[in-house]
Amino acid sequence: MSDIQEQILTPPTSALVDISHRDLRDDEYWRAIPAYADLRADEFHEHRFQSRNSVTSLKKLREVLGSVVSEAFYRDVEQGLLRSPMSLRISPYLLSLIDWSEPAEDPLRIQFLPMESRMRPDHPELSLDSLHEQEDSPVPGLTHRYADRALFLTLDTCPVYCRFCTRSYAVGLDTEDVEKVHFGAIVQRWEQVFAYIASRPELEDIVISGGDVANLKAEHIEYIGTRLLDIEHVRRMRYATKAPAIMPQKLVTDREWVDALARVVEAGRKVHKEVALHTHFNHPREITAISGRALDELMERGICVRNQTVLQKGVNDDVDTMQHLVRQLSYLNVHPYYTFVHDMVRGVEELRTTLATAIDLEKAVRGQTAGFNTPAFVLDTMGGGGKRDVHSYEHYDRQTGIAVFTSPAVRPGEVFFYYDPLDALDPQSAQRWSDPAERASMRQAALAAALQT
């Protein structure tokens, strides 16, 4: 048999490679929830229904789920909410995708609904605004840390509140534990931001975030985009929203909002400026047929979509899940942009992973698809050093869990620490963190080792 004949008889690649990432859930999953059991697809998949019926209290959660879960579960959530820095807001869409037969282990429940029994004490080195966004804020609602780009916090609300939110110091309602710094969607405040950006010719890239821009009115989406496009030195803009992941109905049924975004994208193209949308899928279970429709809509309108994932224990910290997520996003024309090591945020210590976990996952993901569809695994350093590649530490002691980074382009001459969660350390090393003198000793040893490299 010739070589050509053997090649023809070789099974097609699809028979050898898992292509399950192309399968998008398209059943009536919401009917398993008592409150949604009688809803037609067109009723459930309407953005106004999703927004107006989002669960914002334990009382509402009971009304929606009824006896689907136990009384012990409700008590567990009630105590978890008392310790959470984020207020509760979760869409009917997300609630319907949770496996309520095993809610404690469900990757969506873990992200949006706290259970006190699963929570762990905060790391002793943690602070509320660990990234020092407020310290790098020249005017209210703008963080200018990197020379050529800035973060514009347009508002402080979201369609859904994520437990892992870096901005738990500002986003959402005040909680039992945290009195927030608020940034309302106020045009007068925005004008201060525009004036500052116009005064700084080095600024070329603006992230338009919050909160979540899905909560902005359509006219505000266009107003903000137009004002920034009119500033000559601004070349790139990124609207940040979790809507594709947590409320895709927004992009399918809110025509005015999508039209406004598309007009900004088109206006940017005409003046040779890039306008993109950045979103936030963390697990393949968040991706369904309605997600595909939403993303197809953006693709048809010429809107580039990139994704930023947060690495979370029990959600996406295994190879199979991360590989599947990357391939599924790529299949739907979403560029996996970043995978972030979980920031040190109050009240969610059980979600954090070690730096080593991120390093190992990056090795497992790289090479499975094209480079431009492979996320960079990064750590946003405590203290304002900015994003660093997970492999770029100056020193990493896996026994004490201390990593030391430098950031020459952002804060030359300074060092920045990251700390693995204590429950990932061996018991003897974890015990050392309870003694302030031992903590100082471990930090000093890590710093000395970093400076010797």
C-alpha positions as CSV (number, residue, x, y, z in Angstrom):
1,M,0.0,0.0,0.0
2,S,1.4,3.4,-1.0
3,D,1.9,6.3,1.5
4,I,-0.9,8.2,-0.1
5,Q,-3.3,5.3,0.3
6,E,-2.3,5.0,4.0
7,Q,-3.0,8.8,4.5
8,I,-6.4,8.5,2.9
9,L,-7.3,5.6,5.3
10,T,-6.1,7.5,8.3
11,P,-9.2,8.4,10.5
12,P,-10.1,12.1,10.3
13,T,-8.7,14.3,13.0
14,S,-12.2,14.8,14.5
15,A,-12.3,11.1,15.4
16,L,-9.2,11.4,17.4
17,V,-9.8,14.8,19.1
18,D,-12.5,15.8,21.6
19,I,-14.8,18.3,19.9
20,S,-17.4,18.5,22.6
21,H,-16.7,22.2,23.0
22,R,-18.9,22.7,19.9
23,D,-22.0,21.4,21.8
24,L,-24.0,24.2,23.4
25,R,-26.8,23.4,25.8
26,D,-30.2,24.2,24.2
27,D,-32.8,22.6,26.4
28,E,-35.4,24.3,28.7
29,Y,-33.2,24.0,31.8
30,W,-35.0,26.8,33.6
31,R,-38.1,24.7,34.0
32,A,-36.5,22.8,36.8
33,I,-36.7,25.9,38.9
34,P,-40.2,26.2,40.5
35,A,-40.5,30.0,39.9
36,Y,-39.7,29.6,36.2
37,A,-41.4,26.2,35.4
38,D,-44.2,27.7,33.3
39,L,-42.1,30.2,31.3
40,R,-41.8,29.9,27.5
41,A,-38.3,30.4,26.0
42,D,-39.2,33.8,24.6
43,E,-40.3,34.9,28.1
44,F,-37.3,33.6,29.9
45,H,-34.8,34.9,27.3
46,E,-35.9,38.5,27.5
47,H,-33.4,40.8,29.1
48,R,-36.0,42.8,31.1
49,F,-37.3,39.6,32.7
50,Q,-33.7,38.6,33.6
51,S,-33.0,42.0,35.1
52,R,-36.3,42.5,37.0
53,N,-36.3,39.0,38.4
54,S,-32.7,38.8,39.6
55,V,-32.4,37.4,43.1
56,T,-31.2,40.1,45.5
57,S,-32.0,38.6,48.9
58,L,-32.4,35.3,50.8
59,K,-36.1,35.9,50.8
60,K,-36.2,36.1,47.1
61,L,-34.0,33.0,46.8
62,R,-36.5,31.0,48.9
63,E,-39.4,32.2,46.7
64,V,-37.6,31.1,43.5
65,L,-36.2,27.7,44.7
66,G,-38.8,26.7,47.3
67,S,-38.1,23.1,48.5
68,V,-35.5,22.4,45.7
69,V,-32.8,22.8,48.4
70,S,-32.8,22.1,52.1
71,E,-33.4,24.5,55.0
72,A,-29.8,23.8,56.1
73,F,-28.6,25.2,52.7
74,Y,-30.6,28.4,53.2
75,R,-29.2,28.9,56.7
76,D,-25.7,28.3,55.3
77,V,-26.2,31.0,52.6
78,E,-27.7,33.4,55.1
79,Q,-24.6,33.2,57.3
80,G,-22.4,33.4,54.2
81,L,-24.0,36.6,53.1
82,L,-23.3,38.2,56.5
83,R,-19.6,37.6,55.9
84,S,-19.5,38.5,52.2
85,P,-18.1,41.9,51.0
86,M,-20.4,41.7,48.0
87,S,-24.2,42.2,48.0
88,L,-26.3,39.5,46.4
89,R,-27.6,39.8,42.8
90,I,-27.8,36.7,40.6
91,S,-29.8,36.4,37.3
92,P,-32.5,33.8,36.7
93,Y,-30.3,32.5,33.9
94,L,-27.4,31.7,36.2
95,L,-29.7,30.3,38.9
96,S,-31.2,27.9,36.3
97,L,-27.7,26.6,35.3
98,I,-26.7,25.6,38.8
99,D,-27.0,21.9,39.7
100,W,-29.2,22.2,42.8
101,S,-28.8,18.5,43.6
102,E,-25.2,19.3,44.6
103,P,-25.0,23.1,45.1
104,A,-22.0,23.0,47.4
105,E,-19.7,21.7,44.6
106,D,-21.4,23.6,41.7
107,P,-18.9,25.9,39.9
108,L,-21.6,28.6,39.3
109,R,-22.9,28.5,42.8
110,I,-19.3,28.9,44.1
111,Q,-18.9,32.1,42.1
112,F,-22.1,33.9,43.0
113,L,-23.7,32.5,46.1
114,P,-21.7,32.3,49.4
115,M,-22.0,29.4,51.8
116,E,-20.6,30.1,55.3
117,S,-19.5,26.4,55.7
118,R,-17.2,26.7,52.8
119,M,-15.6,30.0,53.7
120,R,-12.0,30.3,55.1
121,P,-10.4,33.0,57.2
122,D,-8.8,35.8,55.2
123,H,-5.0,35.7,54.7
124,P,-3.3,37.9,57.3
125,E,-1.7,40.0,54.5
126,L,-4.9,40.8,52.7
127,S,-6.4,44.3,52.3
128,L,-9.7,45.5,50.9
129,D,-8.3,47.4,47.9
130,S,-5.3,45.1,47.4
131,L,-4.4,46.4,44.0
132,H,-4.3,50.0,45.3
133,E,-6.7,51.3,42.6
134,Q,-7.8,54.2,44.7
135,E,-4.2,55.3,45.3
136,D,-3.7,55.5,41.6
137,S,-6.8,57.6,41.0
138,P,-6.2,61.2,40.0
139,V,-9.9,62.0,39.6
140,P,-12.9,60.0,41.1
141,G,-13.5,56.9,39.1
142,L,-10.3,56.8,37.0
143,T,-7.3,54.6,37.7
144,H,-4.1,55.7,35.9
145,R,-1.4,53.2,36.7
146,Y,0.1,52.3,33.4
147,A,1.7,55.1,31.4
148,D,-0.4,54.7,28.2
149,R,-3.7,53.4,29.5
150,A,-6.3,54.0,32.2
151,L,-9.3,52.4,33.8
152,F,-12.5,54.4,33.7
153,L,-15.1,53.3,36.3
154,T,-18.2,54.6,34.8
155,L,-20.6,53.3,37.5
156,D,-20.6,51.0,40.5
157,T,-23.4,48.5,39.7
158,C,-23.6,45.2,37.8
159,P,-26.4,42.9,36.4
160,V,-24.9,40.2,38.7
161,Y,-22.4,40.5,41.6
162,C,-19.5,38.1,41.6
163,R,-18.1,37.0,44.9
164,F,-14.5,37.3,43.7
165,C,-14.8,40.9,42.5
166,T,-11.6,42.9,42.9
167,R,-13.6,46.0,43.4
168,S,-15.6,44.8,46.4
169,Y,-14.5,48.1,48.0
170,A,-16.8,50.0,45.6
171,V,-19.1,47.8,43.5
172,G,-22.7,47.1,44.7
173,L,-24.6,48.0,47.8
174,D,-23.0,48.4,51.2
175,T,-22.9,45.1,53.1
176,E,-22.8,44.1,56.8
177,D,-19.0,44.1,56.5
178,V,-18.1,46.8,53.9
179,E,-19.1,50.4,53.5
180,K,-18.4,51.1,49.8
181,V,-16.8,53.9,47.9
182,H,-19.5,54.7,45.3
183,F,-19.1,55.9,41.7
184,G,-22.5,56.8,40.3
185,A,-23.3,57.0,36.6
186,I,-23.1,60.8,36.7
187,V,-22.3,62.8,33.6
188,Q,-20.7,65.6,35.7
189,R,-18.2,63.1,37.2
190,W,-17.5,61.6,33.7
191,E,-16.6,65.1,32.4
192,Q,-13.8,65.3,35.0
193,V,-12.5,62.0,33.7
194,F,-12.7,63.2,30.0
195,A,-10.9,66.4,31.0
196,Y,-8.1,64.4,32.7
197,I,-7.7,62.0,29.8
198,A,-7.6,64.9,27.3
199,S,-4.9,66.6,29.4
200,R,-2.6,63.5,29.3
201,P,-1.3,62.9,25.7
202,E,0.4,59.7,26.7
203,L,-3.0,58.0,27.3
204,E,-3.9,55.9,24.2
205,D,-5.9,53.0,25.7
206,I,-9.0,53.4,27.9
207,V,-10.9,50.5,29.7
208,I,-14.5,51.5,30.1
209,S,-15.7,49.5,33.1
210,G,-17.3,49.8,36.5
211,G,-19.3,48.0,37.7
212,D,-20.5,46.7,34.4
213,V,-21.3,48.8,31.3
214,A,-24.3,46.5,30.7
215,N,-26.0,48.7,33.3
216,L,-25.4,51.8,31.3
217,K,-28.2,53.2,29.1
218,A,-27.7,52.9,25.4
219,E,-27.3,56.7,25.0
220,H,-24.6,56.6,27.7
221,I,-22.7,53.8,25.8
222,E,-22.6,56.0,22.8
223,Y,-22.0,59.3,24.6
224,I,-18.9,57.9,26.5
225,G,-17.6,56.3,23.3
226,T,-18.0,59.4,21.2
227,R,-16.4,61.6,23.8
228,L,-13.4,59.4,24.0
229,L,-13.1,59.0,20.2
230,D,-13.0,62.8,20.0
231,I,-9.8,62.9,22.0
232,E,-7.1,62.6,19.4
233,H,-4.5,60.6,21.3
234,V,-7.0,57.9,22.5
235,R,-6.5,55.1,20.0
236,R,-8.1,52.1,21.7
237,M,-11.2,51.5,23.9
238,R,-12.5,48.4,25.7
239,Y,-16.0,48.2,27.0
240,A,-16.1,45.7,29.9
241,T,-19.2,43.6,30.6
242,K,-20.0,40.2,32.0
243,A,-23.3,40.2,30.1
244,P,-22.4,37.5,27.6
245,A,-21.6,35.2,30.5
246,I,-24.3,36.0,33.1
247,M,-27.1,37.6,31.1
248,P,-26.6,37.0,27.3
249,Q,-30.3,37.9,26.8
250,K,-29.1,41.6,27.1
251,L,-27.3,41.2,23.8
252,V,-30.0,39.3,22.1
253,T,-33.1,41.3,23.0
254,D,-31.8,44.8,23.9
255,R,-31.5,46.2,20.4
256,E,-30.9,49.8,21.4
257,W,-27.9,48.9,23.6
258,V,-26.2,46.7,21.0
259,D,-26.9,49.3,18.3
260,A,-25.3,52.0,20.4
261,L,-22.2,49.9,20.9
262,A,-22.0,49.0,17.2
263,R,-22.2,52.6,16.2
264,V,-19.2,53.4,18.4
265,V,-17.3,50.5,16.9
266,E,-18.1,51.7,13.4
267,A,-17.2,55.3,14.3
268,G,-13.9,54.2,15.7
269,R,-13.2,52.2,12.5
270,K,-13.7,55.2,10.4
271,V,-11.1,57.2,12.3
272,H,-8.8,54.2,12.5
273,K,-9.3,53.5,16.2
274,E,-10.1,50.2,17.9
275,V,-13.2,49.6,20.0
276,A,-13.6,46.2,21.5
277,L,-15.7,44.4,24.1
278,H,-14.1,42.5,27.0
279,T,-16.1,39.9,28.9
280,H,-15.7,37.4,31.6
281,F,-16.5,33.7,31.2
282,N,-15.0,31.5,33.9
283,H,-16.5,28.0,33.3
284,P,-17.9,26.1,30.3
285,R,-21.2,25.7,32.0
286,E,-21.8,29.4,31.6
287,I,-21.9,28.9,27.8
288,T,-25.2,27.9,26.3
289,A,-27.1,28.3,23.0
290,I,-28.3,31.7,24.0
291,S,-24.7,32.7,24.7
292,G,-23.9,31.6,21.1
293,R,-26.7,33.7,19.8
294,A,-25.4,36.7,21.7
295,L,-21.8,36.3,20.5
296,D,-23.0,35.7,16.9
297,E,-24.8,39.0,17.1
298,L,-21.7,40.8,18.1
299,M,-19.7,39.0,15.4
300,E,-22.2,40.1,12.8
301,R,-21.9,43.7,13.9
302,G,-18.1,43.6,13.6
303,I,-17.5,43.8,17.4
304,C,-14.3,42.1,18.6
305,V,-14.8,40.2,21.9
306,R,-12.0,39.2,24.3
307,N,-12.3,37.2,27.5
308,Q,-10.7,37.5,30.9
309,T,-11.0,34.5,33.2
310,V,-10.4,34.5,37.0
311,L,-8.8,31.3,38.2
312,Q,-10.9,29.9,41.1
313,K,-10.6,26.8,43.2
314,G,-13.4,24.3,42.5
315,V,-14.4,26.3,39.4
316,N,-11.7,26.1,36.7
317,D,-8.4,25.1,38.4
318,D,-8.2,21.7,36.6
319,V,-6.7,21.1,33.2
320,D,-9.8,19.6,31.5
321,T,-12.0,22.5,32.5
322,M,-9.5,25.2,31.4
323,Q,-8.7,23.5,28.1
324,H,-12.4,23.1,27.4
325,L,-13.2,26.7,28.2
326,V,-10.4,28.0,26.0
327,R,-11.5,25.9,23.0
328,Q,-15.2,26.7,23.5
329,L,-14.5,30.5,23.6
330,S,-12.3,30.2,20.5
331,Y,-15.0,28.3,18.7
332,L,-17.4,31.2,19.5
333,N,-15.0,33.8,18.2
334,V,-14.1,35.1,21.7
335,H,-10.4,35.6,22.1
336,P,-9.2,34.2,25.5
337,Y,-7.1,37.1,26.6
338,Y,-6.1,36.7,30.2
339,T,-6.4,34.1,33.0
340,F,-5.9,35.9,36.2
341,V,-4.6,34.4,39.4
342,H,-7.4,35.2,41.9
343,D,-6.8,38.6,43.6
344,M,-6.5,38.7,47.4
345,V,-10.1,39.7,48.1
346,R,-11.9,39.7,51.5
347,G,-14.4,36.9,52.2
348,V,-13.4,34.5,49.4
349,E,-10.3,32.9,50.6
350,E,-11.7,29.4,49.7
351,L,-11.7,30.5,46.0
352,R,-8.0,31.3,45.7
353,T,-5.4,28.9,44.2
354,T,-1.7,28.8,44.5
355,L,0.6,30.5,42.0
356,A,1.9,27.0,41.2
357,T,-1.6,26.0,40.0
358,A,-1.6,28.9,37.5
359,I,1.9,28.0,36.3
360,D,0.9,24.3,35.7
361,L,-2.3,25.2,34.0
362,E,-0.5,27.6,31.6
363,K,1.8,24.8,30.5
364,A,-1.2,22.4,30.0
365,V,-3.2,24.9,27.9
366,R,-0.4,26.4,25.7
367,G,-0.2,24.6,22.4
368,Q,-3.7,23.1,22.3
369,T,-4.9,25.9,20.0
370,A,-3.6,28.9,18.1
371,G,-1.4,31.3,20.1
372,F,-3.8,34.3,19.6
373,N,-6.5,32.1,21.2
374,T,-4.3,31.1,24.2
375,P,-4.7,33.3,27.3
376,A,-1.8,34.8,29.1
377,F,-1.8,33.6,32.7
378,V,-1.1,36.6,34.8
379,L,-1.1,37.9,38.4
380,D,-2.1,41.4,39.2
381,T,0.3,42.3,41.9
382,M,-0.7,43.6,45.3
383,G,0.2,47.2,45.9
384,G,-0.2,48.5,42.3
385,G,2.7,46.8,40.5
386,G,0.3,45.8,37.7
387,K,0.0,42.5,35.8
388,R,2.9,40.1,35.7
389,D,3.3,36.8,33.9
390,V,3.0,34.0,36.4
391,H,6.4,32.7,35.3
392,S,8.1,36.0,35.8
393,Y,8.6,36.0,39.6
394,E,11.9,36.9,41.1
395,H,11.5,34.3,43.8
396,Y,8.8,31.8,44.8
397,D,8.9,29.7,47.9
398,R,6.2,27.0,47.6
399,Q,6.7,26.0,51.2
400,T,5.8,29.4,52.7
401,G,3.6,30.4,49.7
402,I,5.4,33.7,49.2
403,A,6.1,35.0,45.7
404,V,8.1,38.2,44.9
405,F,7.7,40.1,41.7
406,T,9.2,43.3,40.2
407,S,7.5,45.6,37.8
408,P,10.2,47.6,36.0
409,A,7.9,49.4,33.5
410,V,5.3,50.4,36.1
411,R,7.1,50.8,39.5
412,P,10.8,50.5,38.9
413,G,12.9,49.7,41.9
414,E,9.9,48.3,43.9
415,V,9.0,44.7,44.8
416,F,5.5,43.2,45.1
417,F,4.4,40.2,47.1
418,Y,1.8,37.5,46.5
419,Y,0.7,34.9,49.0
420,D,-0.7,31.4,48.4
421,P,-3.7,30.5,50.5
422,L,-2.8,29.1,53.8
423,D,-4.9,25.9,53.4
424,A,-2.7,25.0,50.4
425,L,0.5,25.0,52.6
426,D,1.7,22.1,54.8
427,P,0.3,22.5,58.4
428,Q,3.7,23.6,59.9
429,S,4.2,26.4,57.3
430,A,0.6,27.5,57.7
431,Q,1.0,27.7,61.4
432,R,3.9,30.1,61.1
433,W,1.6,32.7,59.6
434,S,-0.3,33.0,62.9
435,D,2.8,34.6,64.5
436,P,3.5,38.2,63.4
437,A,7.2,37.8,64.0
438,E,7.3,34.7,61.9
439,R,5.3,36.4,59.1
440,A,7.9,39.2,59.1
441,S,10.7,36.7,59.0
442,M,9.3,34.8,56.1
443,R,8.7,38.0,54.1
444,Q,12.3,39.2,54.8
445,A,13.7,35.8,53.7
446,A,11.7,35.9,50.5
447,L,12.8,39.4,49.8
448,A,16.5,38.6,50.4
449,A,16.2,35.6,48.1
450,A,14.6,37.7,45.4
451,L,17.2,40.4,45.5
452,Q,20.0,37.8,45.1
453,T,18.6,36.5,41.8
